[in-house]
Amino acid sequence: MNQGSGLGGSVSYTRVAGGGDMFDKGGAPALVHLGEEGVSEASLRTGHRLVKPEGEAGEWRIVIQWIAITVTTFAAAYMLVKPAACRDDPVCEGMHEAPWNAFSSYALCALTTAFCIETTSLRLTWRSAQPLIGMVRGVESTFVPPLLLCVAFTVLIMENVSIAGLHFVHACAHGVAGVNGRPMYSAIYAEWLVTVPMLLILAGKFALQRPLKQVSRPLVVTNVYIIFSWAAHFVEPVPIGWALILISLVMYVWASVDMAIWVRDFRASTRYDLPSRDLRCVLTLGLVVIFLAYGLMYLAAYMGMISPHTEVSAFITMNVVAKLGMLVAFVGIRWSQFFDLLVDLLINKQTPFSRQSAVGDDAGEVEQPSTLPMVH
């Protein structure tokens, strides 16, 4: 049994007899039309029997488990800490500075532009790919990465608008950052709970071709430590909050090690000339570095080293950079994979030998092709 994984998922097939290969060198499926039994005319010619991808129901169960764990953990944390709204605390409201400045306006314009471009590209590509659905196995799943990016941009836009209006802003517990009632922007943490899993799925499943089960643990661990770090702002006394932060740090290291294992397994299981092979690895390790930068900024804010306005502006900046960077990376990965598949199709196509013979002495006269059949 052999298995190949493209950008949009994995495909398994069993070798029966004969030679040839229906897959490109990176594991992407070639152009075949599958019947009800999972056997195509091309597979009979090449001696391969294709087996439909398995485990789709299991993947949906994993996704439901992610959502259930995240919602349950957040609900329990919220009931325990019961954060007070910033608008109900005069001190907090006085310290709040709406980040709706020129920079925030630029960020919103960039996010809106990226969202419009990605949605337009997704729509046009989907319409163009309609004739291929049913001919190329798994072609529908190749649209999942741009769809996830569109959702991430939508959540970011909503986050920017909500912060400016004092929505989802809470007052920290007394003593956090050395002051009473420091504003804490819960909208940012809510955005992370939605978009960070998307980034991990894009990096782990679609870029590094890891099974969803392997992506599951660091994703759940990351969401849990995001909730812990949010709850630490509202716990009294402050040492208990620091205990939650320490647990979050350990969980970050745990998730980062798992992500490094993704990269190791990916490099060990793929050919060296796979399209964008190094870029896929840098993409995942880059997330580890970005999450570390988030943690350092979080600690600086929690200890009162930076103002609330600086904190939220820095988080918005990193959010925009991370999502736009992921968008640019996946544009490069998609195009490199497309051209690699195109080259493989052209190389493997049985093209008859064609010789051009000139008629007349003038260069402007029409040339008559002389075609010789290919000898097998």
KEDO-813506 format. One record per residue (C-alpha): residue in one letter; x, y, z. Coordinates in steps of 0.1 Angstrom, whole numbers, padded with zeros to 4 digits, always signed. Example, Ala and Ser with C-alpha at 12.3 -4.5 7.8 and 13.67 -1.06 7.14 Angstrom:
<recs>
a+0123-0045+0078/s+0137-0011+0071/
</recs>
This chain:
<recs>
m+0000+0000+0000/n+0014+0034-0010/q+0001+0068+0000/g+0005+0102-0015/s-0005+0135-0001/g-0010+0167-0020/l-0018+0202-0007/g-0054+0194-0004/g-0052+0160+0014/s-0040+0124+0010/v-0048+0097-0014/s-0040+0060-0010/y-0037+0034-0037/t-0027-0003-0040/r-0003-0016-0066/v-0017-0046-0084/a+0005-0053-0113/g+0024-0035-0140/g+0043-0003-0141/g+0036+0033-0143/d+0024+0057-0117/m-0008+0078-0116/f+0007+0103-0091/d+0031+0131-0095/k+0064+0129-0077/g+0051+0150-0048/g+0022+0127-0042/a-0006+0147-0060/p-0031+0127-0079/a-0030+0128-0117/l-0060+0135-0139/v-0082+0104-0137/h-0119+0098-0137/l-0130+0074-0110/g-0160+0051-0112/e-0182+0038-0084/e-0157+0010-0077/g-0128+0034-0074/v-0112+0020-0105/s-0105+0042-0136/e-0096+0034-0171/a-0062+0050-0164/s-0057+0029-0133/l-0064-0003-0153/r-0039+0008-0179/t-0011+0015-0154/g-0019-0014-0131/h-0030+0005-0101/r-0062+0002-0082/l-0072+0034-0064/v-0088+0033-0030/k-0110+0062-0019/p-0096+0082+0010/e-0106+0069+0043/g-0112+0085+0077/e-0133+0115+0067/a-0159+0107+0094/g-0130+0103+0119/e-0116+0137+0109/w-0150+0154+0115/r-0151+0137+0150/i-0116+0152+0157/v-0128+0187+0147/i-0159+0183+0169/q-0137+0173+0198/w-0115+0204+0193/i-0146+0226+0194/a-0160+0208+0225/i-0127+0210+0244/t-0123+0247+0236/v-0158+0257+0244/t-0159+0237+0277/t-0125+0251+0289/f-0135+0287+0281/a-0169+0283+0297/a-0154+0268+0329/a-0127+0296+0330/y-0153+0323+0325/m-0175+0310+0353/l-0146+0308+0376/v-0130+0343+0370/k-0162+0362+0361/p-0145+0392+0345/a-0160+0426+0349/a-0167+0447+0318/c-0144+0477+0313/r-0173+0501+0308/d-0185+0493+0343/d-0152+0502+0359/p-0144+0539+0359/v-0107+0533+0363/c-0105+0509+0334/e-0126+0531+0312/g-0103+0560+0319/m-0072+0540+0310/h-0087+0527+0278/e-0074+0543+0246/a-0092+0533+0215/p-0066+0521+0190/w-0085+0536+0161/n-0056+0557+0150/a-0040+0560+0116/f-0022+0527+0120/s-0053+0508+0129/s-0071+0523+0099/y-0042+0512+0076/a-0044+0477+0091/l-0082+0475+0085/c-0077+0487+0049/a-0050+0460+0044/l-0072+0433+0058/t-0102+0443+0038/t-0081+0444+0006/a-0067+0410+0013/f-0101+0396+0021/c-0116+0409-0012/i-0087+0396-0033/e-0088+0362-0017/t-0125+0358-0019/t-0125+0369-0056/s-0097+0345-0064/l-0115+0317-0046/r-0147+0323-0064/l-0131+0325-0099/t-0109+0295-0092/w-0139+0275-0080/r-0159+0283-0111/s-0130+0274-0134/a-0124+0241-0116/q-0160+0228-0121/p-0151+0208-0152/l-0123+0190-0132/i-0145+0180-0103/g-0150+0142-0108/m-0118+0140-0129/v-0093+0150-0103/r-0097+0133-0070/g-0096+0157-0040/v-0098+0189-0061/e-0125+0202-0038/s-0102+0201-0007/t-0076+0223-0025/f-0100+0252-0018/v-0100+0247+0020/p-0068+0268+0026/p-0080+0299+0008/l-0114+0295+0025/l-0098+0293+0059/l-0078+0324+0052/c-0110+0343+0041/v-0126+0333+0075/a-0094+0345+0093/f-0095+0379+0076/t-0132+0383+0085/v-0125+0376+0121/l-0096+0400+0122/i-0118+0428+0107/m-0144+0421+0133/e-0117+0422+0160/n-0105+0456+0150/v-0140+0471+0149/s-0150+0456+0183/i-0119+0469+0201/a-0124+0504+0190/g-0160+0504+0204/l-0150+0490+0239/h-0167+0458+0231/f-0153+0426+0247/v-0129+0447+0268/h-0127+0437+0305/a-0111+0451+0336/c-0081+0431+0350/a-0079+0420+0387/h-0063+0444+0412/g-0026+0442+0411/v-0022+0430+0375/a+0005+0451+0359/g+0009+0469+0392/v-0024+0489+0387/n-0061+0484+0394/g-0085+0479+0366/r-0061+0478+0336/p-0081+0472+0304/m-0078+0437+0289/y-0089+0432+0253/s-0107+0399+0253/a-0116+0403+0217/i-0080+0395+0208/y-0080+0363+0227/a-0114+0353+0211/e-0098+0360+0177/w-0069+0337+0186/l-0092+0309+0196/v-0106+0310+0160/t-0077+0319+0138/v-0048+0301+0155/p-0063+0266+0149/m-0067+0276+0113/l-0031+0286+0111/l-0021+0253+0126/i-0043+0233+0102/l-0029+0252+0072/a+0007+0246+0083/g+0003+0210+0096/k-0023+0194+0074/f-0021+0213+0041/a+0015+0225+0040/l+0033+0197+0057/q+0007+0170+0047/r+0004+0157+0083/p-0027+0136+0092/l-0053+0156+0111/k-0048+0133+0141/q-0012+0144+0144/v-0022+0180+0142/s-0048+0176+0169/r-0027+0176+0200/p-0008+0209+0195/l-0040+0225+0183/v-0059+0216+0215/v-0029+0224+0237/t-0026+0258+0221/n-0062+0267+0225/v-0061+0257+0262/y-0031+0278+0270/i-0046+0308+0252/i-0076+0304+0276/f-0053+0300+0306/s-0034+0331+0297/w-0066+0351+0293/a-0080+0339+0327/a-0047+0349+0344/h-0057+0386+0341/f-0087+0381+0364/v-0074+0358+0391/e-0068+0370+0426/p-0044+0369+0442/v-0018+0376+0415/p+0005+0346+0423/i-0023+0323+0411/g-0023+0342+0378/w+0014+0337+0375/a+0009+0300+0381/l-0015+0299+0351/i+0011+0318+0330/l+0037+0292+0340/i+0014+0264+0329/s+0007+0282+0297/l+0045+0285+0290/v+0050+0248+0295/m+0021+0240+0272/y+0036+0264+0245/v+0068+0244+0247/w+0049+0212+0244/a+0030+0224+0213/s+0062+0238+0197/v+0080+0204+0201/d+0051+0187+0183/m+0052+0212+0155/a+0090+0206+0151/i+0082+0169+0148/w+0058+0177+0120/v+0087+0193+0101/r+0110+0163+0109/d+0085+0138+0097/f+0076+0158+0066/r+0113+0161+0055/a+0118+0124+0061/s+0088+0113+0041/t+0089+0136+0010/r+0112+0139-0020/y+0139+0166-0018/d+0126+0184-0049/l+0090+0187-0037/p+0076+0221-0047/s+0082+0247-0020/r+0096+0220+0004/d+0117+0244+0024/l+0090+0271+0024/r+0065+0247+0040/c+0090+0240+0068/v+0098+0277+0073/l+0061+0284+0075/t+0055+0260+0104/l+0087+0270+0123/g+0078+0307+0117/l+0045+0301+0136/v+0066+0289+0166/v+0086+0321+0165/i+0055+0343+0161/f+0038+0326+0190/l+0069+0332+0211/a+0068+0369+0201/y+0032+0370+0212/g+0042+0355+0246/l+0069+0381+0252/m+0045+0409+0244/y+0020+0393+0267/l+0045+0391+0296/a+0055+0428+0290/a+0019+0438+0293/y+0011+0416+0323/m+0041+0431+0342/g+0031+0467+0333/m+0061+0473+0311/i+0040+0487+0283/s+0007+0506+0282/p-0026+0490+0272/h-0026+0511+0240/t+0009+0497+0231/e-0002+0462+0239/v-0033+0462+0217/s-0015+0480+0188/a+0014+0454+0190/f-0011+0425+0190/i-0030+0439+0160/t+0003+0444+0141/m+0014+0408+0147/n-0021+0395+0139/v-0020+0412+0105/v+0015+0402+0097/a+0009+0366+0106/k-0022+0362+0085/l-0009+0382+0055/g+0024+0361+0057/m+0004+0329+0056/l-0016+0342+0026/v+0016+0350+0007/a+0032+0317+0016/f+0002+0297+0004/v+0000+0316-0029/g+0036+0305-0035/i+0029+0269-0025/r-0002+0267-0047/w+0016+0281-0078/s+0047+0260-0073/q+0026+0229-0070/f+0005+0238-0100/f+0036+0242-0122/d+0051+0211-0109/l+0020+0191-0118/l+0018+0208-0152/v+0054+0198-0160/d+0048+0162-0149/l+0017+0160-0171/l+0036+0174-0201/i+0066+0150-0195/n+0044+0120-0191/k+0021+0128-0221/q+0027+0106-0252/t+0032+0133-0278/p+0039+0121-0314/f+0071+0132-0330/s+0065+0162-0353/r+0090+0175-0378/q+0086+0209-0395/s+0097+0211-0431/a+0099+0245-0448/v+0082+0251-0481/g+0099+0277-0504/d+0129+0298-0497/d+0112+0328-0482/a+0111+0329-0444/g+0076+0343-0444/e+0060+0312-0462/v+0040+0287-0443/e+0057+0256-0430/q+0041+0222-0435/p+0043+0199-0405/s+0055+0163-0412/t+0042+0141-0384/l+0056+0107-0377/p+0038+0082-0354/m+0054+0074-0321/v+0071+0040-0320/h+0061+0020-0289/
</recs>
